[in-house]
Amino acid sequence: MEMRNAEPAATAIVEAQGVTREFKVGGGIVRALRGIEARIEPGELVALRGRSGSGKTTLLNILTGIDSPTQGQVYLLGHDLARLNETARAILRREQVGILFQNAHLFPLLTAQENTELPLRLARIEPRRRGEQARAALEMVGLGPRAQHRGLELSGGEQQRVALARALAHQPRFVVADEPTGNLDSMTGRAIAALLQRIAHEQGIGMLVATHDPVVVTSADRVLTISDGMLV
């Protein structure tokens, strides 16, 4: 199933319309999201802030098709996710979505280059193209000279840059990040926030960053605040 270049140029990267998510817990229902309306455009860095338990991670999962809303629609790169089966959603994520976590999750004995290539290997990209895309992603995050250093030889900030390169290596249109500066000191966190902003603007990537970090919030083009499952 071909996913690339599916959306018209004028279409948002991702759009949520009236999204509600309910979970059955014991004999009751927990409403994690309540009528979410949100839209992210190409080249836009959007910060998503809110207290723990406010619904940030649930929203990230729904916008990337990992989870499905109880009610409402989500359009990702022009695709109505409700019309895609689980396999098609996984292909869409693999080809068009990059995901960055609070922890870098690098393999310590693999080099920065090898760590960056991992998702390309899983996608069965041929070796030469895989190497070119990984090197380009490492250059983008300023780690070209460190490409052959192992994960255990890199600082915390460098490891997070490799994780970002890994999320960018397959040239996604949408990147979601869950507390990407949460484990970093303030100076390194500021550098990562600036890097996210620059890449979003220069590459035309839509980015949604769930964060408690005021530096990331300040770097964002727009801020969404979620409280008790609602955008306020």
Backbone bond lengths (Angstrom), bond angles and torsions (degrees), N, CA, C in turn:
res aa  C-N    CA-C-N  psi(-1)  N-CA   C-N-CA  omega(-1)  CA-C   N-CA-C  phi
1 M - - - 1.471 - - 1.522 108.92 -
2 E 1.321 118.03 120.22 1.457 122.45 -177.47 1.516 110.26 -83.23
3 M 1.342 116.07 126.01 1.452 120.22 -175.84 1.524 112.62 -112.53
4 R 1.309 118.66 -21.08 1.457 119.26 -170.75 1.527 111.66 -69.99
5 N 1.346 113.58 144.98 1.464 121.25 177.50 1.531 112.16 57.44
6 A 1.369 116.07 38.11 1.457 119.83 -175.78 1.519 112.13 -78.93
7 E 1.335 116.37 -27.53 1.460 118.02 -170.85 1.513 111.59 -98.17
8 P 1.319 117.96 145.54 1.466 120.52 172.87 1.529 110.08 -62.21
9 A 1.326 116.27 156.29 1.464 120.61 -176.10 1.525 112.28 -59.30
10 A 1.332 117.03 -30.74 1.459 119.65 -175.27 1.524 112.97 -85.35
11 T 1.334 117.44 -4.93 1.455 121.09 -176.36 1.513 110.77 -80.89
12 A 1.329 116.13 142.78 1.456 121.07 176.84 1.524 110.40 -63.09
13 I 1.318 115.83 155.86 1.461 120.34 173.44 1.526 109.61 -60.71
14 V 1.326 116.34 -49.13 1.464 120.93 178.09 1.520 108.45 -146.50
15 E 1.320 115.19 144.78 1.461 120.11 178.94 1.523 109.33 -143.19
16 A 1.327 115.94 131.48 1.463 122.76 175.32 1.516 108.64 -110.49
17 Q 1.327 115.95 133.01 1.461 121.53 -179.30 1.526 109.48 -125.86
18 G 1.314 115.51 108.94 1.454 120.77 176.34 1.513 114.17 59.59
19 V 1.326 117.16 39.85 1.467 121.07 -173.49 1.529 111.48 -79.56
20 T 1.311 114.84 124.38 1.462 123.24 175.07 1.525 108.00 -125.12
21 R 1.327 116.23 140.70 1.471 120.08 176.00 1.515 108.40 -132.80
22 E 1.334 114.38 123.86 1.456 121.19 179.23 1.522 109.87 -119.52
23 F 1.332 115.63 143.56 1.453 121.76 176.58 1.520 108.65 -123.01
24 K 1.325 116.33 138.31 1.460 120.37 173.39 1.522 108.51 -84.38
25 V 1.304 116.36 122.27 1.459 122.33 179.73 1.517 107.75 -127.63
26 G 1.335 115.52 112.55 1.464 118.73 -175.94 1.518 109.28 62.32
27 G 1.309 115.89 -126.68 1.459 119.93 178.23 1.512 113.57 -97.36
28 G 1.342 116.87 6.83 1.462 119.59 -176.41 1.517 112.55 -120.96
29 I 1.311 115.52 -176.25 1.457 123.31 179.87 1.524 109.34 -124.76
30 V 1.330 115.57 130.30 1.462 122.26 174.81 1.526 107.93 -103.73
31 R 1.319 116.86 124.78 1.465 121.81 178.32 1.527 108.92 -95.85
32 A 1.316 114.75 98.39 1.468 120.62 -176.71 1.515 112.26 -76.22
33 L 1.341 117.04 -34.63 1.462 122.22 177.39 1.521 108.51 -131.91
34 R 1.331 115.74 143.80 1.462 120.33 -175.37 1.524 110.17 -134.63
35 G 1.312 116.02 99.51 1.466 121.00 172.71 1.516 115.20 60.66
36 I 1.318 117.64 45.80 1.467 121.70 -177.39 1.534 110.98 -71.66
37 E 1.325 115.67 129.26 1.465 123.83 171.86 1.526 107.53 -120.45
38 A 1.321 116.99 117.41 1.464 119.26 -177.25 1.516 109.61 -153.89
39 R 1.334 115.33 152.38 1.462 121.53 -177.77 1.524 108.31 -148.76
40 I 1.313 117.34 134.18 1.460 122.06 177.87 1.519 108.49 -124.31
41 E 1.325 115.65 130.57 1.460 121.87 -175.51 1.533 110.92 -98.02
42 P 1.339 117.57 161.47 1.462 120.38 174.24 1.531 111.44 -57.54
43 G 1.314 116.42 138.73 1.463 121.38 177.05 1.506 114.43 75.03
44 E 1.325 117.54 15.15 1.466 121.41 -176.15 1.528 110.50 -111.26
45 L 1.335 115.89 129.06 1.467 121.65 173.47 1.525 107.95 -99.58
46 V 1.321 115.67 115.85 1.456 121.75 -177.91 1.532 108.83 -114.97
47 A 1.315 116.55 127.58 1.461 121.66 175.43 1.522 109.18 -93.01
48 L 1.326 115.98 136.86 1.459 122.70 176.30 1.522 107.15 -115.03
49 R 1.327 116.68 111.26 1.453 119.20 -177.34 1.527 110.38 -118.12
50 G 1.312 114.27 155.10 1.457 120.54 -179.64 1.516 108.94 167.12
51 R 1.312 116.10 159.86 1.457 120.90 -179.57 1.522 110.61 -67.08
52 S 1.326 117.26 160.88 1.458 121.76 174.59 1.527 108.79 -57.59
53 G 1.330 116.07 134.34 1.450 120.30 -179.04 1.514 114.42 86.19
54 S 1.338 116.87 4.61 1.470 119.58 -177.11 1.524 113.05 -81.55
55 G 1.350 117.32 -14.36 1.457 121.00 179.07 1.519 114.81 116.39
56 K 1.336 118.00 7.07 1.468 120.66 -176.26 1.529 111.97 -59.77
57 T 1.325 116.57 -52.97 1.460 119.79 -176.38 1.520 111.37 -66.28
58 T 1.331 117.15 -38.20 1.465 120.05 176.53 1.521 110.51 -58.95
59 L 1.323 116.96 -41.90 1.459 120.55 179.45 1.526 111.18 -65.94
60 L 1.324 117.78 -42.78 1.463 120.26 177.48 1.528 110.43 -58.52
61 N 1.335 116.33 -43.98 1.463 120.41 -178.77 1.527 111.89 -63.20
62 I 1.313 116.65 -38.13 1.462 120.08 -178.93 1.527 111.31 -73.77
63 L 1.317 117.77 -39.14 1.467 120.43 -179.32 1.528 112.22 -68.51
64 T 1.327 117.61 -22.09 1.470 120.92 178.62 1.528 112.36 -101.66
65 G 1.333 117.60 3.78 1.456 120.47 176.83 1.506 115.09 78.32
66 I 1.333 117.71 9.91 1.466 120.36 174.77 1.520 109.73 -70.89
67 D 1.322 116.15 -37.10 1.458 123.07 176.81 1.533 107.91 -123.51
68 S 1.317 116.84 165.65 1.462 121.72 -179.69 1.521 110.12 -120.47
69 P 1.326 117.22 144.48 1.463 119.47 179.00 1.527 111.85 -72.08
70 T 1.322 115.20 152.14 1.463 120.14 172.36 1.522 109.70 -70.73
71 Q 1.322 115.68 -38.96 1.459 122.44 175.43 1.523 108.72 -140.31
72 G 1.339 115.99 157.08 1.457 120.46 177.10 1.522 112.30 98.15
73 Q 1.336 114.93 174.36 1.459 121.52 -178.00 1.523 110.47 -124.65
74 V 1.342 113.98 148.94 1.461 121.46 172.89 1.522 107.88 -127.89
75 Y 1.332 115.65 128.91 1.460 122.07 176.72 1.526 107.77 -114.33
76 L 1.316 115.96 118.51 1.458 122.09 -179.64 1.524 107.98 -115.62
77 L 1.344 116.21 114.00 1.459 122.31 -178.83 1.531 111.21 52.93
78 G 1.330 115.06 41.14 1.446 120.68 176.71 1.512 114.88 86.06
79 H 1.330 117.89 -6.59 1.456 121.61 -179.28 1.529 110.33 -95.39
80 D 1.314 116.23 129.66 1.462 121.69 170.76 1.518 106.69 -76.59
81 L 1.340 117.25 108.52 1.463 120.26 -173.35 1.524 112.68 -62.35
82 A 1.334 117.18 -26.01 1.468 120.18 178.87 1.523 111.39 -66.44
83 R 1.321 117.51 -21.37 1.466 121.19 -178.59 1.533 112.37 -91.94
84 L 1.338 116.62 -3.46 1.461 120.34 179.56 1.520 109.85 -103.39
85 N 1.324 116.75 138.40 1.463 119.13 174.67 1.531 109.53 -78.24
86 E 1.304 116.36 177.49 1.472 120.77 -174.13 1.529 111.46 -61.16
87 T 1.319 116.97 -39.66 1.465 120.38 179.98 1.519 111.19 -64.87
88 A 1.326 116.73 -43.99 1.469 120.32 179.86 1.520 111.26 -65.10
89 R 1.332 117.41 -37.82 1.466 119.71 177.42 1.523 110.62 -65.52
90 A 1.326 116.70 -38.15 1.469 120.29 178.78 1.529 110.68 -65.21
91 I 1.320 117.30 -39.16 1.465 120.73 177.32 1.521 110.45 -64.64
92 L 1.319 116.65 -42.51 1.462 121.15 179.09 1.527 110.60 -61.08
93 R 1.338 117.06 -43.76 1.470 120.24 177.39 1.521 110.80 -63.17
94 R 1.326 116.27 -46.11 1.459 120.59 -176.17 1.526 111.73 -61.68
95 E 1.337 116.73 -37.20 1.456 120.13 -175.04 1.524 114.01 -91.03
96 Q 1.329 118.17 -27.28 1.454 119.88 -168.25 1.526 115.30 -127.54
97 V 1.327 118.61 -5.40 1.466 121.27 -175.75 1.523 109.57 -122.93
98 G 1.334 115.75 133.36 1.454 121.82 172.44 1.517 109.34 -110.13
99 I 1.327 116.68 140.54 1.456 120.75 -177.17 1.522 109.18 -125.46
100 L 1.334 115.77 130.79 1.459 122.86 -178.57 1.517 108.57 -125.44
101 F 1.332 116.51 129.06 1.457 121.42 -176.30 1.525 111.28 -106.79
102 Q 1.336 115.21 173.92 1.458 121.19 177.48 1.527 110.67 -63.86
103 N 1.332 116.54 -41.00 1.461 121.62 176.15 1.519 109.28 -96.01
104 A 1.333 116.26 140.49 1.463 120.03 -175.81 1.524 112.37 -68.12
105 H 1.344 117.56 -31.49 1.467 122.29 179.19 1.529 111.71 55.61
106 L 1.327 116.41 45.09 1.458 119.75 175.17 1.519 110.17 -84.74
107 F 1.328 116.59 153.71 1.459 121.26 169.04 1.521 106.94 -81.93
108 P 1.339 118.38 115.24 1.471 120.52 -169.53 1.519 114.93 -62.69
109 L 1.341 119.01 -27.08 1.454 120.67 -177.60 1.526 112.76 -92.96
110 L 1.330 116.83 -5.73 1.460 119.94 175.00 1.523 109.56 -90.34
111 T 1.318 116.49 151.69 1.455 120.20 177.99 1.533 110.25 -74.08
112 A 1.330 115.79 167.40 1.463 120.29 175.74 1.526 109.95 -57.13
113 Q 1.337 116.74 -41.68 1.467 121.18 178.23 1.525 110.86 -61.03
114 E 1.318 117.32 -46.60 1.460 121.09 -177.59 1.529 111.41 -66.40
115 N 1.339 116.55 -39.96 1.462 119.77 176.65 1.523 111.06 -62.33
116 T 1.330 116.53 -40.22 1.461 120.84 -178.85 1.525 111.31 -67.99
117 E 1.320 116.06 -31.61 1.466 120.44 -178.00 1.528 113.86 -77.23
118 L 1.334 118.10 -14.90 1.469 119.88 -171.38 1.533 114.38 -53.05
119 P 1.343 119.83 -51.05 1.468 117.58 -179.79 1.521 113.00 -65.48
120 L 1.335 117.13 -25.69 1.462 120.11 177.09 1.524 110.85 -72.27
121 R 1.329 116.00 -33.80 1.466 119.55 173.74 1.523 110.56 -63.74
122 L 1.328 115.63 -44.46 1.463 119.70 -179.94 1.525 111.19 -62.95
123 A 1.334 115.93 -31.85 1.462 120.40 177.87 1.531 112.59 -83.03
124 R 1.352 116.03 0.97 1.470 122.84 177.01 1.528 112.28 62.15
125 I 1.333 114.84 36.37 1.465 119.63 172.69 1.523 108.18 -71.99
126 E 1.310 117.53 136.91 1.467 119.70 -176.45 1.529 110.17 -65.61
127 P 1.347 117.91 150.28 1.467 122.22 -167.83 1.525 115.61 -54.06
128 R 1.313 118.79 -44.13 1.470 119.70 -176.21 1.525 110.53 -64.60
129 R 1.331 116.21 -48.81 1.467 119.59 179.56 1.521 110.49 -63.65
130 R 1.328 116.37 -38.07 1.461 121.43 179.39 1.529 110.27 -59.68
131 G 1.330 115.97 -46.67 1.455 119.63 179.41 1.514 112.62 -63.53
132 E 1.329 116.91 -40.80 1.467 120.82 179.83 1.528 111.01 -63.60
133 Q 1.332 116.74 -44.52 1.466 119.75 -178.53 1.525 111.20 -67.37
134 A 1.329 117.39 -38.71 1.463 120.44 179.21 1.523 110.91 -66.10
135 R 1.336 116.72 -43.45 1.468 119.46 179.19 1.519 110.94 -64.29
136 A 1.334 117.17 -40.27 1.463 120.46 178.96 1.531 110.75 -62.85
137 A 1.333 116.93 -39.78 1.471 120.37 179.25 1.518 111.05 -67.01
138 L 1.330 117.37 -40.02 1.467 120.54 178.28 1.533 110.63 -66.17
139 E 1.323 117.71 -38.68 1.463 120.48 175.52 1.519 110.26 -63.02
140 M 1.328 117.40 -38.96 1.453 122.17 -178.56 1.528 111.40 -60.36
141 V 1.336 116.45 -36.05 1.474 120.02 -178.93 1.528 111.77 -95.99
142 G 1.335 117.40 9.15 1.459 121.23 174.91 1.511 115.35 80.24
143 L 1.332 117.38 22.91 1.465 120.13 -177.13 1.524 113.01 -118.53
144 G 1.323 117.39 18.92 1.459 119.19 177.68 1.517 113.21 -51.46
145 P 1.354 119.29 -46.86 1.467 120.76 -178.74 1.533 113.84 -67.02
146 R 1.326 117.47 -15.72 1.471 120.70 -178.21 1.524 112.30 -103.13
147 A 1.330 116.97 12.79 1.465 121.27 -172.39 1.523 113.00 -59.07
148 Q 1.339 118.55 -32.06 1.461 120.72 -176.15 1.532 112.83 -98.51
149 H 1.326 116.75 9.15 1.467 119.92 175.48 1.527 109.14 -85.40
150 R 1.315 115.56 140.43 1.457 119.94 179.41 1.527 110.63 -73.00
151 G 1.325 114.92 159.16 1.455 120.27 -178.76 1.510 112.94 -55.76
152 L 1.340 117.28 -39.02 1.464 120.58 -177.63 1.525 112.53 -71.99
153 E 1.331 117.47 -11.98 1.462 122.14 179.19 1.532 112.43 -93.85
154 L 1.322 116.90 0.05 1.457 120.92 -175.86 1.521 110.87 -103.43
155 S 1.320 116.34 148.64 1.461 121.27 175.39 1.525 109.72 -70.87
156 G 1.340 116.10 170.07 1.460 120.28 178.93 1.517 112.35 -59.08
157 G 1.328 116.54 -42.68 1.456 120.67 178.58 1.521 112.16 -66.00
158 E 1.336 116.46 -39.37 1.465 120.09 177.81 1.524 110.79 -66.69
159 Q 1.323 116.98 -38.89 1.465 119.80 177.61 1.524 110.92 -61.86
160 Q 1.330 116.36 -40.51 1.464 118.34 179.01 1.527 111.48 -68.64
161 R 1.321 116.47 -31.74 1.471 119.49 175.37 1.535 110.48 -66.63
162 V 1.326 116.44 -38.84 1.471 119.33 176.32 1.527 109.74 -63.72
163 A 1.334 116.85 -41.76 1.464 120.34 177.95 1.530 110.68 -60.43
164 L 1.342 116.45 -38.05 1.460 120.19 177.08 1.529 110.13 -67.78
165 A 1.333 116.83 -42.18 1.469 119.94 177.00 1.521 110.43 -59.71
166 R 1.322 116.73 -41.05 1.470 120.83 178.26 1.531 110.89 -61.90
167 A 1.344 116.53 -38.53 1.462 120.60 179.19 1.527 111.87 -70.89
168 L 1.347 116.76 -22.12 1.464 121.54 -176.99 1.526 113.69 -99.54
169 A 1.324 117.38 -12.23 1.463 121.12 -168.60 1.521 113.07 -61.62
170 H 1.319 117.71 -32.07 1.474 119.79 -179.15 1.532 111.95 -90.49
171 Q 1.330 115.57 12.53 1.468 123.12 174.31 1.535 111.77 59.42
172 P 1.340 116.76 58.68 1.469 120.67 -178.12 1.519 111.58 -73.58
173 R 1.329 115.83 162.36 1.455 121.85 174.18 1.521 111.94 -97.15
174 F 1.341 116.51 -18.76 1.462 122.08 -176.71 1.515 108.48 -135.38
175 V 1.336 116.46 130.58 1.461 121.73 177.38 1.519 108.57 -124.34
176 V 1.328 115.98 130.43 1.457 120.83 173.35 1.528 107.89 -115.15
177 A 1.316 115.66 140.54 1.465 121.44 -179.04 1.519 108.81 -132.79
178 D 1.316 116.03 132.38 1.461 122.13 -178.92 1.526 108.47 -110.51
179 E 1.328 116.67 102.36 1.470 123.78 -179.60 1.537 112.42 51.65
180 P 1.343 118.51 54.40 1.466 120.13 -174.06 1.521 114.64 -67.65
181 T 1.338 118.27 -16.73 1.472 120.41 179.48 1.529 111.66 -109.55
182 G 1.332 117.07 8.56 1.459 120.84 -173.04 1.517 114.97 -62.06
183 N 1.338 117.58 -29.18 1.463 121.11 -178.00 1.525 113.30 -103.39
184 L 1.333 117.03 12.66 1.455 120.68 -174.75 1.522 111.65 -110.70
185 D 1.335 116.33 153.43 1.459 119.66 173.80 1.521 108.90 -69.09
186 S 1.329 116.40 166.31 1.461 120.65 -171.09 1.530 112.70 -61.99
187 M 1.327 117.17 -39.88 1.467 119.46 -178.36 1.530 110.65 -66.70
188 T 1.339 116.39 -44.29 1.462 120.27 179.74 1.519 110.22 -67.43
189 G 1.337 116.61 -39.61 1.461 120.49 177.28 1.510 111.83 -60.49
190 R 1.330 116.22 -38.27 1.468 120.40 178.49 1.529 110.55 -64.70
191 A 1.339 116.32 -38.76 1.464 120.28 178.87 1.522 111.24 -66.51
192 I 1.328 117.38 -40.13 1.465 120.84 179.15 1.523 110.08 -66.67
193 A 1.341 117.04 -41.41 1.467 120.82 178.90 1.524 110.84 -61.09
194 A 1.328 116.54 -43.74 1.465 120.64 178.79 1.526 110.84 -64.65
195 L 1.326 116.18 -36.81 1.457 121.07 179.27 1.530 110.85 -65.98
196 L 1.315 117.13 -43.63 1.461 120.87 177.49 1.533 110.70 -59.17
197 Q 1.328 115.34 -45.17 1.461 119.80 -179.59 1.531 110.97 -62.00
198 R 1.328 116.46 -46.12 1.471 120.18 -177.67 1.529 111.03 -63.12
199 I 1.324 116.95 -44.14 1.461 120.07 -177.30 1.524 110.82 -67.26
200 A 1.332 116.70 -41.00 1.471 119.67 177.82 1.519 110.44 -57.97
201 H 1.332 116.49 -46.89 1.462 120.77 -176.81 1.527 112.07 -70.09
202 E 1.337 116.81 -44.54 1.464 120.12 -174.96 1.523 112.67 -74.24
203 Q 1.336 116.79 -34.98 1.461 121.03 -175.40 1.523 113.07 -97.04
204 G 1.323 117.90 -6.04 1.458 120.36 -179.35 1.510 113.82 68.89
205 I 1.331 116.26 27.45 1.459 121.85 -178.90 1.526 109.18 -90.42
206 G 1.316 116.97 135.91 1.454 120.22 170.43 1.521 109.15 -80.29
207 M 1.326 117.59 129.12 1.459 121.12 -179.29 1.520 110.24 -125.53
208 L 1.326 115.60 135.47 1.460 122.28 174.07 1.517 107.43 -123.25
209 V 1.332 116.42 119.30 1.460 121.77 -174.37 1.521 109.50 -119.23
210 A 1.329 116.63 112.37 1.461 121.52 173.13 1.522 107.74 -79.53
211 T 1.331 117.41 126.79 1.452 119.02 -170.93 1.521 112.60 -158.35
212 H 1.340 114.47 152.38 1.465 121.93 166.99 1.535 110.38 -105.81
213 D 1.334 116.51 -3.47 1.459 122.07 -170.65 1.532 110.14 -81.62
214 P 1.334 118.47 117.30 1.468 120.22 179.57 1.517 113.09 -62.11
215 V 1.336 117.92 -25.76 1.463 120.52 177.97 1.522 110.57 -65.89
216 V 1.334 116.44 -42.35 1.471 120.27 177.68 1.523 109.79 -65.80
217 V 1.325 116.21 -41.81 1.464 120.50 179.34 1.522 110.46 -59.50
218 T 1.332 116.71 -43.51 1.459 121.58 179.58 1.528 112.11 -65.52
219 S 1.347 117.06 -32.19 1.462 121.54 -178.22 1.524 112.41 -78.54
220 A 1.329 117.21 -16.28 1.464 120.76 -173.58 1.524 111.88 -73.82
221 D 1.322 115.54 151.92 1.466 121.16 173.48 1.519 110.67 -74.46
222 R 1.336 115.86 -28.73 1.454 120.89 -177.49 1.517 107.87 -153.92
223 V 1.335 116.27 150.60 1.465 121.17 -178.13 1.526 109.60 -122.92
224 L 1.331 115.94 129.74 1.460 122.39 171.21 1.519 107.76 -107.47
225 T 1.319 117.01 131.70 1.458 121.46 178.71 1.530 108.28 -113.89
226 I 1.334 115.26 125.70 1.449 120.59 -179.14 1.526 109.88 -112.54
227 S 1.311 116.46 135.84 1.468 122.50 179.97 1.521 108.24 -142.67
228 D 1.321 116.53 124.38 1.463 121.91 -179.75 1.526 111.73 50.55
229 G 1.354 115.30 41.15 1.459 120.10 175.14 1.507 115.86 80.90
230 M 1.342 117.72 4.25 1.467 121.13 -179.53 1.519 110.31 -122.93
231 L 1.327 116.58 144.10 1.456 120.30 172.32 1.523 108.57 -80.07
232 V 1.331 114.97 129.19 1.468 119.94 -175.52 1.531 110.62 -120.02
